[in-house]
Amino acid sequence: MKKNMGGVDKLIRLIVAAIFVALYFFGFVSGTLGIVFLVLASIFVLTSSISSCPLYLPFGINTIPKEKK
């Protein structure tokens, strides 16, 4: 899969994933919403680890900074 996520994008996703997991495990969200948060957190971690977001592909989004020459 082609990489289309920059460092800032990956960092934001990991922070949001950590917040979602914390909200669930500290009991602020539960039930169906808690499960949705955990699924989203796992998707954010997975896409961050492979540096590719499938939702970016159809829209042509690429957050990798261009190198200055």
C-alpha positions as CSV (number, residue, x, y, z in Angstrom):
1,M,0.0,0.0,0.0
2,K,1.3,3.5,-0.9
3,K,2.3,5.7,2.1
4,N,0.1,8.8,2.3
5,M,0.4,9.9,6.0
6,G,3.0,12.3,7.3
7,G,4.5,12.4,10.8
8,V,2.1,15.0,12.2
9,D,-0.9,13.0,10.9
10,K,0.4,9.8,12.5
11,L,1.0,11.6,15.8
12,I,-2.4,13.1,16.0
13,R,-4.0,9.7,15.3
14,L,-2.0,8.0,18.0
15,I,-2.9,10.8,20.5
16,V,-6.6,10.5,19.6
17,A,-6.4,6.7,19.9
18,A,-4.8,7.0,23.4
19,I,-7.6,9.4,24.4
20,F,-10.3,7.0,23.2
21,V,-8.8,4.1,25.1
22,A,-8.4,6.1,28.2
23,L,-12.0,7.3,28.0
24,Y,-13.1,3.7,27.8
25,F,-10.9,2.2,30.5
26,F,-11.6,5.0,33.0
27,G,-15.3,4.5,32.6
28,F,-16.3,7.8,30.9
29,V,-17.8,5.9,28.0
30,S,-19.3,2.5,28.0
31,G,-21.5,0.2,26.1
32,T,-21.8,0.6,22.3
33,L,-20.1,3.9,22.3
34,G,-17.2,2.5,24.2
35,I,-16.8,-0.4,21.7
36,V,-17.0,2.1,18.8
37,F,-14.2,4.1,20.5
38,L,-12.0,1.0,20.9
39,V,-12.6,0.0,17.3
40,L,-11.7,3.5,16.1
41,A,-8.6,3.6,18.3
42,S,-7.4,0.3,16.8
43,I,-8.0,1.6,13.3
44,F,-6.0,4.8,14.1
45,V,-3.1,2.7,15.5
46,L,-3.1,0.4,12.5
47,T,-3.2,3.1,9.9
48,S,-0.5,5.0,11.8
49,S,1.8,2.0,11.9
50,I,1.5,1.3,8.2
51,S,1.6,5.1,7.3
52,S,-1.3,4.7,5.0
53,C,-5.0,5.7,5.2
54,P,-7.4,3.9,2.8
55,L,-9.8,6.8,3.1
56,Y,-7.2,9.2,1.7
57,L,-6.8,7.2,-1.5
58,P,-10.0,8.0,-3.4
59,F,-9.7,11.7,-2.5
60,G,-6.0,11.9,-3.4
61,I,-5.0,13.2,0.0
62,N,-1.3,13.0,0.9
63,T,0.0,14.5,4.2
64,I,3.6,13.6,3.6
65,P,5.5,16.9,3.4
66,K,7.3,17.6,0.1
67,E,11.0,17.8,0.3
68,K,12.6,21.1,-0.4
69,K,15.3,21.1,-3.0
